[in-house]
Each structure stands twice: as C-alpha cells, then as structure tokens.
Amino acid sequence: MQNSDLDISLSGYDYELPPELIAQNPVVPRDSSRLMVINSPAGTLTPPLDHIFRDLPELLKPGDLLVMNNTRVIPARLYGRKSTGARVEVLLLEEKQHNCWLALVKPGKYFNIGTEIIFDDQGLSSVDKLIPQLTATVIERDENTGGRLLQFDLPINVSLLHFLHKLGEIPLPPYINNSHALEEQYQTVYAKHDGAVAAPTAGLHFTPELLVKLRECGIQQEFLTLHVGVGTFRPVEVEDVTTHQMHEEWIEVSGDLVEKIYATKNAGGRIIAVGTTVVRALEGAAQGGSLQPYTGKVNLFIYPGYQWRVVEGLITNFHLPRSSLLMLVSSLIGRKRLLDVYNQAIASRYRFYSFGDAMLILPEARICCG
C-alpha cells in the first residue's frame, strides 16, 4: 500500500461532483444501471470496464457467494403537530425500548423535555381509531445526534410499527429532492426484516430475474440483516479520520451463513459483499479474529490500513465525499486509486449515490488479501 493511501486527513477523501450527476430517480428496470468493473491489481493503469448491471453473472465465477442485506426500510417519517398547533416533522432513527424511539425533529429548536406531539391519523382504519390518537412525549435530548427520545403512548401489546405502515412515509436520503420514485423502488426486491431507516442501496440493482440467472450460473446467494441508520449518510467531521466515532447498527449474522462462508472459501469460491452494510456486518462479526455468528450492535469503522478478514470482493454504489463509506471502499483498493476511479466515473457521466450506478470490485483488484 502506498503512503498516500494511508492519508488520515479528512480533506484526502474529498472530490467535486457536478450536482446533475446525483441520481434523483432509479433506472427501470433496476438491473439496467451501469456497472463499473475494477478487475486488475491496484497500481496498474488498466481503466475500469464499463458494463450493465445485468452482466453480473458473466463477471462472477461459479461457486462465488453473494452475501446480501435483507433489511427493510420502515416508513420512518411522520407528520404531526404540537399542542400549540405548530406543524412538525419526525424522522425515527432507532427504537431504544418498546415504543420509545430516538428521532430527529423539525423544527427542533423548541422541542423541550415534556413537549407532546400529536400525529395525523389519516389512513387509519376504524378499528385502529378505537385506540386514542397517536401521541408521543419528548423525554430526553440526545447530545450525540441532536435528536430527541420520544415515548409513544400506546398499549403495551401494540407496536408502533403497526401505525408506521399506515401513517408514515419511507424517508429518502436528503440529497434526493426532485424524485418521482415510488416507495417500493427504495426497497430491495429481497427486503424482509423491518428496521432500517435507509436502504442498502447496492442491492437496489437486483431484479428477481437476475437473482434466478445468478443461481443458474452457479453463483450462490445468502443473507444477513443490518438495519441501516441515518448515520450512514452523515459526513465525517473530524480532520483526523482515525478519531471518528462510527454510529452503531444492529446486525444478525446467522450460524448457517457463517458455515456457508467457510464452506465457500474451502471450496475455492469467493465472498462478494453486496454493499458496504454487508461489509460492516461480516467484518464486525469477525472482530474476535475469525467470523462467528453474532446478533447485536456493531460500530466498526473501516478505513485504509484495515486488515480484512472475510470479504474478498464488493458491489457498491458511488458514495458521498468525506463519508465513512468512501473510506471503507478506499481500504479495499486504495484511496488514490478510488479517487481516480471516481474522476473517471464523473467524466463518463455515471450517476451517483442511492439511485445511481454501481461498481464491482473483484477480489483480484484488492490492495492485499488480508
């Protein structure tokens, strides 16, 4: 690894992106997005190869294992009013206890402890309305996020998730502000477990037909769960990136998946992570030195110099400047090389961020095999 790849300054992970390259809507069908392929050892001048995402079965090998994140984005954005009548917007981040959620609130300046929020009940059935109108009370301020801890007033046997699917909206990322996307377009086709407030966007490119074709070509598929938090979009704010505190995310890496990964490696297959969320889950579950089944929270921050334990290749989108995701991908192929690839993508008019195009980093393109 070159010394320039070990740059720990935040400014070393910056780049200029023309605003018109921030994708506002997904392509249709999903697997018709462009796919930039990095398939040569770091340090060579071989340009990335330009493909379409549906070419993936031809780019992987029989026996390879795709690991995907089957989290499902919840309708985490709610609208309501304070007792004064002032309109408010709430973005739920994480359930801390039963029906007690950490949330961002707008406008947030006047949300003191004890403030009550009354939520709109349009869309509720007559049965749902037998329960008193949905309300929440601010019980604490969270200094780390600037958010509030909201206690929802619901019977002990009723989950807020029931109401979210009737009252809430799927929250799109803040850089998507001119979209006609349907809510289901911000879910992967294999989304299963409610809990994320942002989509694992590398998985948005897959269609049911492509998944079938991959299986027919001998490319295996397995799933884990990582509930993506809003922190995934937040830029790193400390100049020395090694001092950045990564946000926690809930993961479940099953024993069956662990056995499948070891069996794949023993048979000569390669482990290809679909998205940075899968990387954080698998590498987080291997922090004891080897991959083990794990259920709980992780806050692993991966940046250049990291010693990889599980993942060998990666499918990912193009990420925001100064983001922890950009640093994670840099640790796989090198910071300078990744920025060169991004400059090529910009020159070639690739589409960036959640609804944008994708990149496939094959194992042979990695800096090292650690």
GUFI-109477 format. One record per residue (C-alpha): residue number from 1; residue in three letters; z, y, x. Coordinates in pm, whole numbers, always signed. Each point is the difference from the previous one (the first is absolute). Last residue first. Layout:
+------+------+--------+--------+--------+
: resi : resn :     up :  north :   east :
+------+------+--------+--------+--------+
:  NUM :  ala :      Z :      Y :      X :
...
+------+------+--------+--------+--------+
This chain:
+------+------+--------+--------+--------+
: resi : resn :     up :  north :   east :
+------+------+--------+--------+--------+
:  370 :  gly :   +426 :   -966 :   -570 :
:  369 :  cys :   -372 :    -75 :    +17 :
:  368 :  cys :   -100 :   +326 :   +162 :
:  367 :  ile :   -192 :   +318 :    -75 :
:  366 :  arg :   -155 :   -158 :   -305 :
:  365 :  ala :   -375 :    -20 :    -59 :
:  364 :  glu :    -20 :   -382 :    +23 :
:  363 :  pro :   +239 :    -28 :   -295 :
:  362 :  leu :   -243 :   +179 :   -235 :
:  361 :  ile :    +74 :   +351 :   -122 :
:  360 :  leu :   -167 :    +43 :   -337 :
:  359 :  met :    -22 :   +358 :   -128 :
:  358 :  ala :    -27 :   +120 :   -358 :
:  357 :  asp :   -154 :   +272 :   -214 :
:  356 :  gly :   +181 :   +248 :   -221 :
:  355 :  phe :   +200 :    -14 :   -322 :
:  354 :  ser :   +333 :    +17 :   +184 :
:  353 :  tyr :   -100 :   +205 :   +307 :
:  352 :  phe :   -341 :    +91 :   +142 :
:  351 :  arg :   -369 :    -32 :    -91 :
:  350 :  tyr :   -236 :    -64 :   +291 :
:  349 :  arg :   -240 :   +282 :    +75 :
:  348 :  ser :   -152 :   -147 :   +320 :
:  347 :  ala :   +134 :   +291 :   +208 :
:  346 :  ile :   +341 :    -49 :   -160 :
:  345 :  ala :     -6 :   -372 :    +73 :
:  344 :  gln :   -103 :    +65 :   +361 :
:  343 :  asn :   +289 :   +243 :    +37 :
:  342 :  tyr :   +232 :   -262 :   -148 :
:  341 :  val :   -123 :   -257 :   +253 :
:  340 :  asp :    +69 :   +244 :   +286 :
:  339 :  leu :   +348 :    +57 :   -147 :
:  338 :  leu :    +53 :   -376 :     -3 :
:  337 :  arg :   -113 :    -32 :   +361 :
:  336 :  lys :   +235 :   +273 :   +116 :
:  335 :  arg :   +297 :   -153 :   -182 :
:  334 :  gly :    -51 :   -361 :   +103 :
:  333 :  ile :   -130 :   -305 :   -187 :
:  332 :  leu :   +308 :   -149 :   -170 :
:  331 :  ser :   +260 :   +267 :    +72 :
:  330 :  ser :   -242 :   +263 :   -127 :
:  329 :  val :     -3 :   -177 :   -338 :
:  328 :  leu :   +377 :    +52 :    -30 :
:  327 :  met :    -22 :   +360 :   +122 :
:  326 :  leu :   -256 :    +85 :   -268 :
:  325 :  leu :   +229 :   -159 :   -259 :
:  324 :  ser :   +297 :   +206 :   +121 :
:  323 :  ser :   -200 :   +310 :    -91 :
:  322 :  arg :    -95 :   +294 :   +221 :
:  321 :  pro :   -352 :     +1 :   -146 :
:  320 :  leu :    -46 :   -188 :   -328 :
:  319 :  his :   -142 :   -350 :     +4 :
:  318 :  phe :   -338 :   -172 :    -16 :
:  317 :  asn :    +32 :   -328 :   -192 :
:  316 :  thr :   +117 :   -330 :   +143 :
:  315 :  ile :    -99 :   -361 :    +63 :
:  314 :  leu :   +191 :   -134 :   +299 :
:  313 :  gly :    -12 :   -275 :   +260 :
:  312 :  glu :   +254 :   -196 :   +202 :
:  311 :  val :   +324 :    +43 :   -195 :
:  310 :  val :   +305 :   -205 :    +98 :
:  309 :  arg :   +199 :   +118 :   +303 :
:  308 :  trp :   -146 :   +335 :   +113 :
:  307 :  gln :   +187 :   +173 :   +283 :
:  306 :  tyr :     +2 :   +375 :    -79 :
:  305 :  gly :   -115 :   +225 :   +283 :
:  304 :  pro :   -194 :   +226 :   -233 :
:  303 :  tyr :   +184 :    +54 :   -332 :
:  302 :  ile :   +160 :   -227 :   -260 :
:  301 :  phe :   +299 :   +125 :   -200 :
:  300 :  leu :   +188 :   -283 :   -171 :
:  299 :  asn :   +204 :   +114 :   -299 :
:  298 :  val :    +68 :   -331 :   -174 :
:  297 :  lys :   +178 :    -84 :   -323 :
:  296 :  gly :    +78 :   -341 :   -145 :
:  295 :  thr :   -149 :   -347 :    -30 :
:  294 :  tyr :    -90 :   -188 :   +317 :
:  293 :  pro :   -156 :   -329 :   +101 :
:  292 :  gln :    -18 :    -12 :   +383 :
:  291 :  leu :   -257 :   +114 :   +254 :
:  290 :  ser :   +128 :    -17 :   +356 :
:  289 :  gly :   +197 :   +233 :   +226 :
:  288 :  gly :   +262 :   +124 :   -248 :
:  287 :  gln :   -239 :   +279 :    -90 :
:  286 :  ala :   -238 :   -249 :   -159 :
:  285 :  ala :    +54 :    +97 :   -365 :
:  284 :  gly :    -81 :   +361 :    +93 :
:  283 :  glu :   -321 :   -112 :   +169 :
:  282 :  leu :   -105 :   -175 :   -318 :
:  281 :  ala :   +108 :   +276 :   -238 :
:  280 :  arg :   -118 :   +296 :   +208 :
:  279 :  val :   -336 :   -164 :    +63 :
:  278 :  val :    -40 :    -86 :   -368 :
:  277 :  thr :    +62 :   +366 :    -86 :
:  276 :  thr :   -253 :   +105 :   +266 :
:  275 :  gly :   -278 :   -163 :   -197 :
:  274 :  val :   -154 :   -340 :    -50 :
:  273 :  ala :   +149 :   -180 :   +300 :
:  272 :  ile :   -224 :   -251 :   +177 :
:  271 :  ile :   +176 :   -299 :   +157 :
:  270 :  arg :   -244 :   -208 :   +204 :
:  269 :  gly :    -74 :   -372 :    -17 :
:  268 :  gly :    +34 :   -232 :   +297 :
:  267 :  ala :   +169 :   -285 :   -188 :
:  266 :  asn :   +343 :    +89 :   +139 :
:  265 :  lys :    -51 :   +361 :   -110 :
:  264 :  thr :    -85 :   -107 :   -353 :
:  263 :  ala :   +296 :   -239 :    -21 :
:  262 :  tyr :   +238 :   +272 :   +120 :
:  261 :  ile :   -136 :   +244 :   -258 :
:  260 :  lys :    +13 :   -256 :   -280 :
:  259 :  glu :   +362 :    -89 :    +82 :
:  258 :  val :    +96 :   +369 :    -14 :
:  257 :  leu :   -183 :    +40 :   -330 :
:  256 :  asp :   +183 :   -296 :   -153 :
:  255 :  gly :   +333 :   +137 :   +122 :
:  254 :  ser :    -65 :   +322 :   -185 :
:  253 :  val :    -32 :   +353 :   +138 :
:  252 :  glu :   +153 :   +236 :   -256 :
:  251 :  ile :    +15 :   +369 :    +82 :
:  250 :  trp :   +187 :   +313 :   -111 :
:  249 :  glu :    -89 :   +319 :   +187 :
:  248 :  glu :   +217 :   +229 :   +214 :
:  247 :  his :   -130 :   +330 :   +134 :
:  246 :  met :    -73 :    +26 :   +373 :
:  245 :  gln :   +217 :   +230 :   +210 :
:  244 :  his :   -211 :   +179 :   +261 :
:  243 :  thr :   +167 :    +28 :   +342 :
:  242 :  thr :   -281 :   -185 :   +179 :
:  241 :  val :   -243 :   +257 :   -139 :
:  240 :  asp :   +131 :   +273 :   +230 :
:  239 :  glu :   -136 :   +305 :   -187 :
:  238 :  val :   +194 :    -87 :   -314 :
:  237 :  glu :   -169 :    +52 :   -340 :
:  236 :  val :   -182 :   -329 :    -62 :
:  235 :  pro :   -222 :    +58 :   -299 :
:  234 :  arg :    +97 :   -133 :   -343 :
:  233 :  phe :   -242 :   -229 :   -175 :
:  232 :  thr :   +188 :   -329 :    +65 :
:  231 :  gly :   +322 :   +176 :   -100 :
:  230 :  val :   -108 :    -34 :   -364 :
:  229 :  gly :   +113 :   -362 :    +12 :
:  228 :  val :   -205 :   -319 :     +3 :
:  227 :  his :   +173 :   -304 :   -146 :
:  226 :  leu :    -80 :   -274 :   +250 :
:  225 :  thr :    -82 :   -341 :   -142 :
:  224 :  leu :   -165 :   -292 :   +177 :
:  223 :  phe :   -320 :   -184 :    -76 :
:  222 :  glu :   -228 :   -271 :   +139 :
:  221 :  gln :   -375 :    -38 :    +36 :
:  220 :  gln :   -199 :   -248 :   +209 :
:  219 :  ile :   -354 :    +52 :   +124 :
:  218 :  gly :   -195 :   -324 :    -36 :
:  217 :  cys :   -326 :   +160 :   -108 :
:  216 :  glu :    +59 :   -104 :   -362 :
:  215 :  arg :   +337 :   +177 :    +20 :
:  214 :  leu :   -170 :   +322 :   +113 :
:  213 :  lys :   -255 :    -30 :   -279 :
:  212 :  val :   +276 :    -33 :   -259 :
:  211 :  leu :   +180 :   +308 :   +134 :
:  210 :  leu :   -328 :   +191 :     -8 :
:  209 :  glu :    -57 :    -90 :   -364 :
:  208 :  pro :   +350 :   +109 :   -101 :
:  207 :  thr :    -69 :   +338 :   +165 :
:  206 :  phe :   +164 :   +130 :   +318 :
:  205 :  his :    -30 :   +361 :   +114 :
:  204 :  leu :   +335 :   +110 :   -146 :
:  203 :  gly :   +182 :   -225 :   +247 :
:  202 :  ala :    -13 :   +256 :   +281 :
:  201 :  thr :   +173 :   +238 :   -242 :
:  200 :  pro :   +340 :   -165 :    -26 :
:  199 :  ala :    +62 :   +218 :   -307 :
:  198 :  ala :   +272 :   +262 :    -31 :
:  197 :  val :   +318 :     +9 :   -209 :
:  196 :  ala :    +54 :   -373 :    +51 :
:  195 :  gly :   +236 :   -220 :   -205 :
:  194 :  asp :   -173 :   -226 :   -249 :
:  193 :  his :   -106 :   -342 :   +135 :
:  192 :  lys :   -353 :   -128 :    -68 :
:  191 :  ala :   -288 :   +200 :   +143 :
:  190 :  tyr :   -289 :   -240 :    +77 :
:  189 :  val :   -283 :   +231 :   -114 :
:  188 :  thr :   +162 :   +277 :   +204 :
:  187 :  gln :   +123 :   +294 :   -204 :
:  186 :  tyr :   -122 :   +361 :    +23 :
:  185 :  gln :   -315 :    -88 :   -194 :
:  184 :  glu :   +226 :   -120 :   -284 :
:  183 :  glu :   +111 :   +360 :    -56 :
:  182 :  leu :   -354 :   +118 :    -62 :
:  181 :  ala :   -151 :   +228 :   +262 :
:  180 :  his :   -148 :   +332 :   -110 :
:  179 :  ser :   +149 :   +178 :   +300 :
:  178 :  asn :    +21 :   +361 :   +112 :
:  177 :  asn :   +344 :    +29 :   +156 :
:  176 :  ile :    +29 :   -302 :   +227 :
:  175 :  tyr :   +185 :   +139 :   +305 :
:  174 :  pro :   +336 :    -40 :   -175 :
:  173 :  pro :    -39 :   -378 :    -39 :
:  172 :  leu :    -54 :   -129 :   -356 :
:  171 :  pro :   +307 :    -65 :   -213 :
:  170 :  ile :    -56 :   -260 :   -275 :
:  169 :  glu :   +123 :   +170 :   -315 :
:  168 :  gly :   +314 :    -60 :   -202 :
:  167 :  leu :    +88 :    -25 :   -366 :
:  166 :  lys :    -89 :   -352 :   -116 :
:  165 :  his :     +0 :   -198 :   +324 :
:  164 :  leu :   +292 :   +211 :   +118 :
:  163 :  phe :   +201 :    -91 :   -308 :
:  162 :  his :    +19 :   -371 :    +78 :
:  161 :  leu :    +54 :    +81 :   +368 :
:  160 :  leu :   +321 :   +182 :   -101 :
:  159 :  ser :   +161 :   -336 :    -62 :
:  158 :  val :   +206 :    -74 :   -313 :
:  157 :  asn :   +301 :   -237 :     +5 :
:  156 :  ile :   +253 :   +268 :   +103 :
:  155 :  pro :   -114 :   +235 :   -275 :
:  154 :  leu :   -181 :   +305 :   +136 :
:  153 :  asp :   +106 :   +343 :   +125 :
:  152 :  phe :   -191 :    +42 :   +325 :
:  151 :  gln :   +204 :   +101 :   +306 :
:  150 :  leu :   -213 :   +219 :   +226 :
:  149 :  leu :    +62 :    +36 :   +374 :
:  148 :  arg :   -176 :   +315 :   +114 :
:  147 :  gly :   -260 :    +74 :   +262 :
:  146 :  gly :     +6 :   +211 :   +316 :
:  145 :  thr :   -109 :   -318 :   +178 :
:  144 :  asn :   +274 :    -44 :   +262 :
:  143 :  glu :   +255 :   +226 :   -170 :
:  142 :  asp :    +11 :   -200 :   -322 :
:  141 :  arg :   +171 :   +199 :   -275 :
:  140 :  glu :   +231 :   -185 :   -237 :
:  139 :  ile :    +73 :    -70 :   -367 :
:  138 :  val :   -298 :   +163 :   -173 :
:  137 :  thr :     +4 :   -126 :   -358 :
:  136 :  ala :   -273 :   -193 :   -178 :
:  135 :  thr :   -124 :    -12 :   -358 :
:  134 :  leu :   -214 :   -229 :   -214 :
:  133 :  gln :    +36 :    +79 :   -368 :
:  132 :  pro :   +247 :   -229 :   -179 :
:  131 :  ile :   -110 :   -366 :    -33 :
:  130 :  leu :   -147 :    -71 :   -344 :
:  129 :  lys :   -298 :   +188 :   +138 :
:  128 :  asp :   -107 :   -311 :   +189 :
:  127 :  val :    -47 :   -187 :   -328 :
:  126 :  ser :   -208 :   +285 :   -146 :
:  125 :  ser :   -226 :    -27 :   +303 :
:  124 :  leu :     +8 :   +254 :   +278 :
:  123 :  gly :   -322 :   +178 :    +90 :
:  122 :  gln :   +142 :   +350 :    -19 :
:  121 :  asp :   +368 :     -9 :    +98 :
:  120 :  asp :    +18 :   +294 :   +239 :
:  119 :  phe :   +298 :    -14 :   +234 :
:  118 :  ile :   +324 :   +195 :    -22 :
:  117 :  ile :   +143 :    +98 :   +339 :
:  116 :  glu :   +369 :    +83 :    +39 :
:  115 :  thr :   +141 :   +206 :   +290 :
:  114 :  gly :   +342 :   -127 :   +107 :
:  113 :  ile :    -57 :    +46 :   +372 :
:  112 :  asn :   -236 :   +293 :    +49 :
:  111 :  phe :   -372 :     -5 :    -63 :
:  110 :  tyr :    -78 :   +370 :    +39 :
:  109 :  lys :   -229 :     +0 :   +303 :
:  108 :  gly :   -186 :   -319 :    -81 :
:  107 :  pro :   -291 :   +126 :   -209 :
:  106 :  lys :    -94 :   -276 :     +1 :
:  105 :  val :   +216 :   -308 :    +64 :
:  104 :  leu :    -21 :   -271 :   +267 :
:  103 :  ala :   +184 :   -314 :    -98 :
:  102 :  leu :   +264 :   -250 :   +114 :
:  101 :  trp :    +65 :   -224 :   -297 :
:  100 :  cys :   +301 :   -136 :   -190 :
:   99 :  asn :   -113 :   -237 :   -278 :
:   98 :  his :   +176 :   -295 :   +172 :
:   97 :  gln :    +82 :   +119 :   +351 :
:   96 :  lys :   -202 :   +176 :   +271 :
:   95 :  glu :   -337 :    -17 :   -178 :
:   94 :  glu :   -253 :   +169 :   +226 :
:   93 :  leu :   -241 :   +291 :     +0 :
:   92 :  leu :    -30 :   +134 :   -354 :
:   91 :  leu :   -213 :   +312 :    -30 :
:   90 :  val :   +139 :   +241 :   -261 :
:   89 :  glu :   -172 :   +301 :   -156 :
:   88 :  val :   +183 :   +271 :   -188 :
:   87 :  arg :    -55 :   +235 :   -298 :
:   86 :  ala :   +272 :   +258 :    -72 :
:   85 :  gly :   +153 :    -48 :   -347 :
:   84 :  thr :   +350 :   +108 :   +107 :
:   83 :  ser :   +118 :   -363 :    -40 :
:   82 :  lys :   -248 :    -86 :   +272 :
:   81 :  arg :   -342 :   -130 :    -86 :
:   80 :  gly :   -214 :   -310 :    +48 :
:   79 :  tyr :   -288 :   -150 :   +190 :
:   78 :  leu :     +0 :   -329 :   +188 :
:   77 :  arg :   -185 :   -123 :   +309 :
:   76 :  ala :    +91 :   -353 :   +115 :
:   75 :  pro :   -253 :   -200 :   -199 :
:   74 :  ile :    +64 :   -298 :   +231 :
:   73 :  val :   -235 :   -104 :   +278 :
:   72 :  arg :    -19 :   -378 :    +38 :
:   71 :  thr :    +90 :   -188 :   +319 :
:   70 :  asn :   -225 :   -292 :    +91 :
:   69 :  asn :    -32 :    +82 :   +372 :
:   68 :  met :   -267 :   -211 :   +171 :
:   67 :  val :    -10 :   -242 :   +293 :
:   66 :  leu :   -350 :   -117 :    +91 :
:   65 :  leu :     +8 :   -324 :   +198 :
:   64 :  asp :   -285 :   -107 :   +227 :
:   63 :  gly :    -98 :   -367 :    -21 :
:   62 :  pro :   -369 :    +71 :    -48 :
:   61 :  lys :    -79 :   +316 :   +200 :
:   60 :  leu :    -16 :   +364 :   -104 :
:   59 :  leu :   -298 :   +236 :    +15 :
:   58 :  glu :   -231 :   -192 :   -234 :
:   57 :  pro :   +264 :    -23 :   -275 :
:   56 :  leu :    +61 :   +379 :    +40 :
:   55 :  asp :   -357 :   +107 :    -84 :
:   54 :  arg :   +131 :   +116 :   -342 :
:   53 :  phe :   +156 :   +295 :   +179 :
:   52 :  ile :   -338 :   +142 :   +101 :
:   51 :  his :    -74 :    +15 :   +372 :
:   50 :  asp :    -26 :   +251 :   +285 :
:   49 :  leu :    +84 :   -135 :   +344 :
:   48 :  pro :   +226 :   +198 :   +230 :
:   47 :  pro :   -163 :   +129 :   +319 :
:   46 :  thr :    +28 :   -205 :   +321 :
:   45 :  leu :   +146 :   +230 :   +264 :
:   44 :  thr :   +251 :   -254 :   +127 :
:   43 :  gly :   +364 :    +94 :    +57 :
:   42 :  ala :   +149 :   -218 :   -267 :
:   41 :  pro :   -174 :   -334 :    -37 :
:   40 :  ser :   -279 :    -19 :   -257 :
:   39 :  asn :     +2 :    -66 :   -373 :
:   38 :  ile :    +81 :   +326 :   -177 :
:   37 :  val :   -175 :    -17 :   -338 :
:   36 :  met :    -46 :   +304 :   -224 :
:   35 :  leu :    -24 :   -107 :   -363 :
:   34 :  arg :   -173 :   +211 :   -264 :
:   33 :  ser :   +106 :    -36 :   -361 :
:   32 :  ser :   -205 :   -233 :   -221 :
:   31 :  asp :   +295 :   -239 :    -48 :
:   30 :  arg :   +156 :   +216 :   -269 :
:   29 :  pro :   -300 :     -2 :   -230 :
:   28 :  val :     -2 :   +291 :    -50 :
:   27 :  val :   +123 :   +242 :   +266 :
:   26 :  pro :   +344 :   +149 :    -40 :
:   25 :  asn :    +53 :   +367 :    -88 :
:   24 :  gln :   +135 :   +305 :   +182 :
:   23 :  ala :    -97 :   -111 :   +351 :
:   22 :  ile :   +110 :   +250 :   +265 :
:   21 :  leu :   -327 :    +58 :   +186 :
:   20 :  glu :    -54 :   +338 :   -171 :
:   19 :  pro :   +313 :   +133 :   +168 :
:   18 :  pro :   -160 :    -20 :   +348 :
:   17 :  leu :   +250 :   -190 :   +215 :
:   16 :  glu :   +141 :   +145 :   +323 :
:   15 :  tyr :   +210 :   -233 :   +215 :
:   14 :  asp :   +364 :    -38 :    +98 :
:   13 :  tyr :   +179 :   -293 :   +157 :
:   12 :  gly :    +55 :   +149 :   +348 :
:   11 :  ser :   +163 :   +303 :   -162 :
:   10 :  leu :   +294 :   -220 :    -93 :
:    9 :  ser :    +84 :    -65 :   +363 :
:    8 :  ile :    +74 :   -360 :   +102 :
:    7 :  asp :   -322 :    -53 :   +195 :
:    6 :  leu :     -8 :   -369 :    +96 :
:    5 :  asp :   -376 :    -22 :    -48 :
:    4 :  ser :    -51 :   +267 :   +266 :
:    3 :  asn :   +181 :   -226 :   +247 :
:    2 :  gln :   -276 :   -257 :    -41 :
:    1 :  met :    +91 :   -345 :   -135 :
+------+------+--------+--------+--------+
